[in-house]
Structure formats: structure tokens, C-alpha cells
Amino acid sequence: MRRLLVTVFIVIASFSALNAQQGGISFTLGFPMNEFKDNLDRIGVGVNIEALLFRSGPAQMGLNLGYLNYGSETRRERFSTTIPDVFVDVNRTNNIVNFHLLFNIAPPLGTFTPYAEGLFGGSYIFTETNIDSKENEVASNTNFDDFAWSYGVGGGFLIHLATNPSDEFAEILLDFKVRYLFGSEAEYLKEGSVRIENGYAYYDVEKSKTDIITASIGVTVKLNPLF
């Protein structure tokens, strides 16, 4: 069910982007807060994509999709006990995919445009292990996953870079933003949470609320209507 929600949101966001009035992509850092920080003192690194779809005066509404990696581990192992002379890389990553409805309030675009925003949605938190041989994936598995509801507030500013570079783009802007996301309680793994003993995997599961601050820098474009 959790994966289905994520998949449905991604599909909706992809189709919605075709009718976006404004959209952007940014590099993002995630800083766990409160209980989440107590269990996970690690900065997440990822990307953030969003599209603003509707505007009424200074208010806009759209969709936001983000990805953060908050830890990874790699080790070299024999392929199996019966094939001890072939080695593979075992890679484990800890990840968060968050997806939100986005509400934005901003004046008309200018040289410098501040804005405030609110968000409501959720986060899919999962740990995945894959086996690679000569940079080709042999197998993968989701070790553990959970879902947390998420809402938050944020703000930032846009700096005008260029106007009318093509028929599709009306303006290109540099985008700086900070958000505080309040996350409901969830279970998750972190670096070192998976122990391999006597051929079996054991999980040391953490549990807490999942509050996080994100800071992003990226490029936003104001789009001319396609139709």
C-alpha cells in the first residue's frame, strides 16, 4: 500500500508537470531534528522536484517530490558458499522519498521575489540492498520500509537570471529555500542497523517521529502555456 501511494503520486506529478505554470529542480540537504536526530545524526543528501499548477492572485498550489539518501554501506563478499572464487559488491542505502501538496504565496515575479509556503503529504522511508558485479546489478531487495505522514512550512526567494530564452520558458530563476517538515512516528533502519550473523540478517530497528529541516538550492523556470 505504501509503495502504491508513492507510485500513484509520482505518476500524477509527471502528468501534472505538463500543465505546470512554474517548475524547478534543486539540490537538497536534510537535517534530522528532535527524536529523529537522536537516532540518526546524519545529514541526508538528495534532490527536490516541484511544479506549481494553479495560481489565484498571490497564491499558488502544486506538487512536490523529494529524495534523500541518509546513509550507505558497501562491502565485498563471495558470491555464495558454493562459488567462493567469485566476488560481488554488496551495497546498502537508507532513503527517504517524500511527496507533498504544496501551497505557495508570492508576489509577481521580479528581480528578487520572496515567498512562503505550506506542505502536506507523506514520506516513504526504506532501506535497500543490491548486489553489483562489474557495475551491473545482480539482485536487489528492500530490507525494511515504513510510511510517515508529513506536513510543514517553509520559505525562500527567487533571483531572476534570464528572460525569454525560448518559446517554452518565460523566465529562469535561481531558487533558495528552507523547510521544516514535521513527520509522524515511523520505524526505520540506519547505518549499522543490519547485522549479519551465521548467515542470517538481523535488523536493529529505530522508532521515532521523523521531523527534518531541508535546505535547497536550484533552478526554477516560469513556463509559457503549452496549449
Secondary structure, DSSP 8 states (H G I E B T S, - for coil): -HHHHHHHHHHHHHHHHTT-SEEEEEEEEEEE-HHHHHH----EEEEEEEEEEEEETTEEEEEEEEEEEEEEEEEEEES-SS-TT-EEEEEEEEEEEEEEEEEEE--S--SEEEEEEEEEEEEEEEEEEEEEETTEEEEEEEEEEEEEEEEEEEEEEEEEEEE-SSSSEEEEEEEEEEEEEEE-EEEE--TT-EEEETTEEEE--EEEE--EEEEEEEEEEEE----
